[in-house]
Amino acid sequence: MKLYSKTLSPFGRTVSIVALELGLAEDIEEIDTTVKPTAPNTAFQALTPMRKIPALATDDGLVLTDSPVIVDYLCARVGDKRVLGRGTPAEWKIRADYALTRAATECAVAGRYETAVRPADKVWDAWVDDLADKVRAVLAVLEAAPPDHGGALTVADISLGVLLEYLDGRYGGLWRADHPNLVAWLAPLSAHPSFVATKPTF
Ligand SMILES: N[C@@H](CCC(=O)N[C@@H](CS)C(=O)NCC(=O)O)C(=O)O
């Protein structure tokens, strides 16, 4: 399989960590892929029209896009019941937390594009504030009840840990002051081998 990605992308990094956790890293060749709105990567677009990372080209010729679909595929491939809790009582709580964290990540990435890609005279501050407000609201929910993986990493833990480190890298760790539970929750996760192995340099 080929994974078109970059660990700077929180969606791409989540997939890379899931692959490591599932013992699939050896089966996946990671292709470092640069994308940016307004600067089409035409070679990559020939593979996937939305030219968003991550994208997984499978051995039987499928191109999967959208990180949750790729995570689902990888878990199904090895019959994993832990990362998504597939078929266990924990499954829908894991999927609910993952969906929430992913939505906040979409806002954090969109906010980054608003400020780092859009020309300054075209930035709409109310829109940027709206995106930040949604990230804050999700973090407030998770601060009150961080995912509890009971020692076994799930994709809810992985995607939240990746989001928090993305906020550290792209937003100067501003979230830390108001979220002591998440700060304590993140520390051991950041030291986990799959997090260390995929740590991006922002
Ligand atoms: N829903 C997608 C989001 C992927 C996404 O937005 N990736 C960003 C990088 S973090 C991207 O490819 N941006 C390029 C663009 O929007 O043109 C997923 O979960 O994989």
The ligand as a Gaussian input file, in Angstrom:
#p B3LYP/6-31G(d) Opt

LIG

0 1
 N      -11.599000      15.043000       5.863000
 C      -10.251000      14.878000       5.391000
 C       -9.483000      16.169000       5.576000
 C       -8.127000      16.110000       4.928000
 C       -7.500000      17.495000       4.822000
 O       -8.169000      18.538000       4.924000
 N       -6.195000      17.507000       4.599000
 C       -5.520000      18.775000       4.397000
 C       -4.142000      18.751000       5.050000
 S       -4.247000      18.743000       6.803000
 C       -5.328000      18.993000       2.907000
 O       -5.109000      18.045000       2.187000
 N       -5.405000      20.256000       2.433000
 C       -5.204000      20.607000       1.086000
 C       -6.366000      21.335000       0.487000
 O       -7.383000      21.517000       1.192000
 O       -6.250000      21.728000      -0.669000
 C       -9.584000      13.728000       6.152000
 O      -10.011000      13.437000       7.280000
 O       -8.673000      13.081000       5.595000

